[in-house]
Amino acid sequence: MPNYFNSQTVITAFFSTRKGLEKFIIKELEELNSFRFKCSPILSGPTPTLAHFRLRKHKENNLIKIELLPGGVEIHCTWEFFGIALISIRSTESVWLRIGRPFRCHSSTDLQERIKNLPWNYFIPTYWIPNINIRSISNLSSLWNNNVIKSSVKQAFTTISDIPFISGHCLSIVLHRNTCYVSLQCSGRLSPRHFSFYNYVYSPQFETKTVPYWSLNETIKSVRNKFEGIPYSYNYAYTLPFFSNKRKDSSNDNLDITKENLSHWENNRSKYVDSTKLYSDDSTDYNDIITACVTSKLNLNLLVKDPEPLIIWVPFCGNGNLVFEIASYILKLPVINNSLKGLPITDFSCFSNDWFHNSWDHFSIRRKHISKFIKTTKIVIIGTDFREYLLKQANNKIFDFYNYYNLFFKGQPIISKTDNIHSNHSSLESDLGITVDISFHNAKFQQIIPFIKGALVVIKIPHNNFNKHLKIDNSILLLYEKLGNIISSRSDWKGVYALSRGRLFEHFTRLEWITLFESSNSKGNIIRFQRWSGRKKSLFKYTTKSERDISLNQIDIF
């Protein structure tokens, strides 16, 4: 496909994220814009080659404009800068390319006419549009019905009957105060991270006629199929991540991405999310955007300047997504690897392999430049949890993490297992000269805390889905109280942080917490990231009974 864009073509892109996290995208974009890379050709034999890269402060403004919009950040930038941002920005859920300029729209007929005049030939063929996912949002506009909006867009173009439904691509139509914004998703969904699900494969050896004991839904299917005479085998996606290390060899990845590959990619992603929801009510187990913002608030860039080994302890680590997000942040790993797998932008007319490889080279040079400030040579990340079924998924992710980012590691991961203490330990050697030791222990925090000294503590508070008509389990309150007592009994922590849902944990730990940021999950629940101030709460702060009752009523347990 021809490339209609050059490196200095100005485009408009939208980086979507959760409400309250927009400032993290702006921070990453400004840091990315603070450097500019220049390729200096060096004669190597008879022909010049781009064999040397030189870093300098930018003289041309690649990031022209940043605008804060509901649900994300819109930027005007060069095509070259956009390629680097697509690889680097970790706090975005997806990246969208604006099609043309926003236009006024008051009726379905007006929408059809204006949609036809947009420069679609720069992006995708027009006959694709009736066959891809269309997302419509209307706010304070005269054209408000989503079904009418979608049908108007499809009717604007001729439908070709032999073109199947194209999965993996998404067209966004947003109407705000009768102004229409048209965008195409070019990155796919970046949460959860691609390494978590990219290499799940189906194998007949996982077929079984038994039913998982936890699934009432699968039991109903089994009984129905038995009476209908249909052989039954349950969905492998609910078992493969937890009971098998079966993985696909990533060495056969192909750079040619087809629409069928994108459909398979989205299918794997949905299976992974469903299986994670089956075991956990905590949305942060499959939403890596919040954990990415957590890592940027841990002052890791300052801590890695100390030549001593950095120890990070993650109690209640769950399936390990916070552990691997911290490792990715320290090692400055990209959001996506260089295989181009799962990226809808590879089907765009404006895409070219040279553009992507040039962006990848720029990212690599910037990564090596930033790594010069890292003085430590060893990072120790310790994840502990008493939920063994989640730790099995975390252990499998070690192989997925290494295989997906194998370009940035040397040799093979060193895996050691000790059955008597129910723990697994792995050692990964980065190309930056940093050794990352990741260990998961099936133990309570009371059992492991005597062996941890001088660590950075990042607590991912487990949340139970409390029923408003039922009493709160006393064991949960006792757990929070024990955790607060143990944290306050030590003074050698490099910092104590907590990611929690609701204020129940904040109250019963009896510690003073400072809120760093707030966001919401897919269900609308408020998630807070807090730092311990180093002080306890005064037990006699509320002197009268009425004041104590008021403070207790303000606790948000949901």
N, C-alpha and C positions, 0 to 999 in steps of 0.2 A: 504494500500500500504506500502511496506517495506521502511524504511528510510536508504538510502545508506550512508548518511553523519553523522558524529559525530560533536560535538561542535567545534573541532579544525581543521576540514577539511578546507583547503584553497580553496576559490572559487574566481572567477573574476566576478565583477558586473559593470554595467554601469548605471549611474544616468544622465538622459537626462534633459535638461532645455533650456531656451531661450538663445540666444547669448548675452553675456555680464553679465550673472548671474552665471557663473560657480564658481566665487570666494565665493559666498554665500554657495554653497554646500560644498566646501572645508572647509570653516569655521565651518559649522555644524558638519562635519565628524571629524575634529580635536577636537572640544569640546566634542563630544561623545566618542572619544578615550582617553580622559584625565582621565576617571574613569574606573574602572573595578569592577565588582560585584562578590562577592564570597558567595556561600551558605554554611552555617555552620549547619550541622544536630544537632538537639537537641532531646534527648530522651523524648518522651511523651508517657508514658505507656510502653507497651512491645516492640513497634516497633519505630524506629527512623523516624522522619518526618522533612521535610524541612520547619521548622517553623520560622526560624530566618535568616535575611539577613544582612550581614555586608559589609559596603562600605570601599574600600581602593583604594589608588592609584595603577594604573595598573603596574604590573611587566612584564607581557608578552605583546608583541605588537600585538594586535588584528588587527590593521590597518597596513598592511605590506607596501603597496605602494599606492600612489595617482598619477594618470597621467591625465593631462589636454588634452582632445581631442576635436575636433570640435563638438559642440552641447552638451557637457556634460563632466562628470568626470568619469574616469574608476578607480576602486579600486581593489586591491588584499587584501582580508581580510579573517578572519575565519567565519565559518558558524554561530557561535554564534553572532559575531559582526554584521553580515549582517541582522539577524533577528531584532536586536534593531534598526539598521539604517532604515530598511523598515518601522518601526512604527514611527520613530522620524523625519526624514528629511522632511522639509516643502517646501524647495525651488526647488524641482524636479518635473518634469511633469510625469515621469514614470521611473520605475526601471527594468532593464534587466539583465538576467543571461547569461553569456557567455557559449556557448556549446563547450567544447574542447578548443584547442588553435588555434590562427589564422594560416592560411595556404596560400601558394602561389597558384594562380589559373590564368590560361591563356585562357581556353576554356570551353565550356559547358560540354564536356566529362570529363574534369578534375574536374569540379565542382561536377558532379554527383558522381564520384568515391570517392572524398574526403568527400562529405556529408554523404555517406553511412557509413564511418568509424568513425563518431563522436559518443560519448557515449550517445546515446539517451535514453537508458534504465534507466539512472539516473533521467530523467526529464519527458518525455512523450512517449507514444507508437508511433512507427514509422508510423503506419497506420493512425494516426491523421494528419500527416503533409500535405497530399494532400487536407485536408478538413478544414484547418485553414487559416486565413489571412496571407499573405506573403508580407512583405514590403522589397523592394530591392532598394539599392542606389549604384550607380557606379560613381567613380570619378577617372579620369586619369588611366583607366584600359582597357585592350584589350577586355574584355567581358563587354560591355556597355549597351546592350539592356535589358530593364527591363522585357519585356515579355519572352525573351529567358532565363533569369536568373530564373524567377518564374517557367517556364515549366520544366527547368532542375532539379530544386529541387523536383517538384512533380513527375517527371518521375523516380527519384532515388528510390522511394518506391512504393510498391504495393497499389493500390487503392481498398478499400473495398466498394462495391456499397451500402450496407445497412447502412453505417455510414453517418449520415447527416452532413451538414456543421456546423462546431463548431465555434460559435461566442464567442467573448470575449478573445480569445487567438490570439497572433500575433507572427510570426516568422520574425526576421530581418536578411537580408543578405546584408552586406555592403562590397563593393569592393573598396579599396583605394590603388592605385598604385599596382594593381594585388595581393594585400593581402586581403583575405576574412575573415570577422568577422561574426560569426553566434551567434545570441542571441535570447532568448525567453523572452517575456514580462511577468513579474511575479507579478506586482503590479496593472495592469490596468492603466488607465489614472487618475491621481490624481488632475487634474484641469478640471472643477470646483470641489470644495470639495464635498465629498460624501453626506454630510448632506443636500446639496442644492436640490438633486433630488432622493435620495434613496427610499423615501416612497411615491412617486406619485402612485396613484392607479386609475384605470378606474371604473367608476360607471355609470350605465344607466341613472341616474338622470341628468347627464351632457349632454345627447344627446339633440340636438335641431335641428330644421329644418330651423332656421334662420341663416343668414350669418353675420359674424363679419364685421362691417362697415369699418375696416381698411384694409381688405384683398381683393384685386382685384382677386388674384389667386383663393380664395375660391368661389368667385362669379362665375367665369368661370366654376368651377367644379359643382356648384349648377345648373347652366343652362344646362350643358351637361347631368347631371344625370336626370334632369326633363324631357328632351326629350327622354331619354332612359328608363324612367319609374323606375329609381332606387331611393329608399328613401335616402335622403341626411342627413348626420350629419357630422359636421366639426370636425377637430382634436381637441380633448379636451386638448391637451398639450399647445395650445395657450391661453387657458382660465383658466384652473384649477389653475395655480400658482398665478393668479392675482385676481380672483373673488371668491375664495373659500378657506376655511380653512380645507377642507376635507383632512384628513391624515390617513395613515395606523397605526394601533397599533403596535409599535415596540417590544412589549413584546413577540410576537410569532416568532421572528427571529430564524431560524434554523442554526446550525453550519454546516450542510451538504450542501455544495455548489455544484450544478450540472451545466452542460453546459447550460441547459435551463435557470437557474437563471442568469448566466452571460450574456446570450443573452437578457433577460429582463432588466438587469442592464444597458447594453450598449444602449438599446432602450430608456430607461428613460433618460439617459444622453444626447443623441442626441436630444430628444424632449426639454429638458431644455435649451440646447444651442441654438436651433432654436428659441424658444420662447423669449429668452433674446436678440438675434440678431434682432428680429422683432421690439423690442421697443427701442433698443439702438445701435448706431454705435460705441460705445466705447467698445473695446475688453477687457478692464480691468473689465468689468461687468461680464464676464464669464471666465476670465483667472486669477486664484488665485495665480499663481506663482509669478507674478510681485508684487502683494500686499503682499505676504509673505516676499519678499525681502525688501519691504518698511518698514514693522514692525521691521525688524532687524536693521534698520538704525535710529530708533526713540529714541534710548537711553532709552528704557523702563525699562531695567534692573536697570538702575541708578535711574530713577524716582520713581520706586516702593519701594525703600529703605526709602523714606520719609514717616513717619507715617500719614501724612495728606492725605485726599482723593485726588485721581488723577482724574482730569477732562480732557477729550479728546473730542475735537470738530471736526467733519468731515463735512464740508460744501459740498454740491453736492454729498451726499452719494450714490445716485442712488439706486440700489437694495440691498445695505447693505453689499456687500461682504468684503469691506475694514473694516467695523465696526466689523464683526464677526472674521475676520482674526486677528485684534488687540486683541480681547478678547481671542482667542485661544492662541496667543503668550504669553499673560500675565499669563494665567492659565496653560501654559505648556501642552496643550492638544495634543494628538497624531494626526497624519494625518488620520488614520483609527481607527475604534473602534474594540472591541474584538469579534465582531460577525463573522469576516472573510468573510463578504458579499462583493462580487464584486472583489475578489482577485483570479486571475488565478492560482497563485502558489499553491492553495489548491488542484489542480488536478495533481500536479507534484509528481513523485515517491519519490523525496527527502523530501517531506513535511511530517510533523507529528504534531499532536496536542500538544504533549509534548514540541517540539521545539518552537512552537509559544507561548504557555503559559509561558515557561521559559523566552522567550524574553519579553513578556508582563510584567512579574514580575520584570525583570531588569529595564524596562522602568519606572514602577511605583515607584520603590525605588529611582531611579535617580531623578524623578520628585519631590518627597517629599524632597529629599536632597537640590535641587535647591530652593524649595519654602521657605526654612529657611531664605533666604536672603531677602524675600519680607516682608516689614514692614507695608505697607499700608493695610487696611482692607476693603477699598471701592474704586471701580473703577466706574467712571461715564463716559459713552460714549454717546455723543449726535450727532445724525445724522440729518441733515437738508437738505431739497430739495424742490423745487417748482414743481417737476414733480410727481403728485399724483399717476400715474399708476406704477411708479417704487417703490414708498413707500409702495404700497400694497404688492408687492413681498417681500420687506424687512420685513414687519410686519409678513408675513407668515413664514419667515425664523427663527423667534424667536422660534416658536414651533419646527421646524425641528432641529434647533441647540440644543435645550434642549433634544429632544427625541433621537437624535443620540449620544450625550455625557451624557446621564442620569446617567451613572456610576460615573461621576465626580461632580454631583450636589446633593444637599440635598433638599428633599421636592419637591414641585411643583413651577413653575415660577409664580410670582405675576404679573398679567397683569392688568393694569388700562388704561382706555381710557377717554379722555375728548374731546367731540365733538366740543366745542365752539372754541378751539384753534387748532383743527385738529392735535392732537398729540396722540401718544401711548407711554406708559411707561411700562417697564418690569424689574423685579428684580430677578436675579439668584444668589443663594447662593452656592458657590463652596465648595468642600470637603477640600480645603486648608484654609478655614476660610475667604475667600475673597468674598465680595458681589459685583456683577457686575450689575450695573444699565444701561440698554440700552433703549434709547428713540429716537423715530423718529418724526420729526415735519415737517408738510407741510407748510413751511414758507421760505421766502427769508432771506439771511444772514443779511441784514440790520435790519430786524425785531427782530432777536433773539440775536444779538451780545450785546445789553445792559445788558442782563441777564447772560452773561458768563464772568467770571473773572478768571485770572490765569490759563488758559487752555493751553493744548498742541494742536495746530491747525494742522490738516492734510487735505489739500485741494485736492480733486480729480477733476481736472478741466474738465468740460464738453466740448466736442469737437464736432463741427458741421462739417459735410462732405461738405466742401466748394467746389464749382465748380470753376475751374481755369478761366472759361470764364465769371463768374459772380462777381459782387462786393461783398465785405465782408459786412455782416449785421452790421450796426452801433450799434445795441443794444448789440451785443456780445462785441464790443470794449468798449462800455460804462460800461458793466458789469465788465470787467476786470479792468477798471480804478477805478470804485467804490470799488472793492475788495482791490486794492492796497492802496487806501486812507484810508480805514477802518483799514487795518492791520497796516499801519504805524502810525496811530493815537494813538495806544495803546503801552504801554511799559511793561505790566505785563504778556506777553505771556511766556510760558516755552519753546517755540520753534514753528516756523512756517515752515511747509513743504508743497510741492506741487508736485503732480504727473500730468504731462501734456504731451500732444502730440503736437509737433510743438513749435515754439518760439513766437507765437503771444501773448500768455498770458505773457510770460517773458518780452516782450517789453512794452505792454500797461499798465501793473501794475506800471511801472516806479520804480520798486524796484530792488535791486541788489541780484541776486540769485546765489547760489553756487551749481553746479551740483554734486550730490553724485554718481549716476550711470546712465547708459543709456542701454536700451534694445530695442527690436523690437517686434511688435505684429505679428499675423498670416498674416497680409497684408503687412508686411515689413515696416510699419511706425515706426519712432523712438519715443520712449517713454522715457521721462526724469524724474528723481526724484531729486528735488532740495530743498535746504534749504535757507531761507531768512537770509542774513548776518546781518540784523538790520539796513541797510543803504538804502537810496534812490539813484536812479541814478541821475547823474548830468544832468539837462535839457539842459545845454549849453556845453556839452562835445564835440559835433561836431560843430565846429565854422563856417565852410563853407558849402554852399549848396551841393557841390559835395560829401563831407564827410557824410552829412546827408542822401543823396540819396543812397550812398553805404551801410550804416547801415540798411536802410529800405529794400533794396533788399536782404539782408542777412537773413531776417526774414523767417523762414520756417513755413508756415501756414498749411501744410499738414502732 
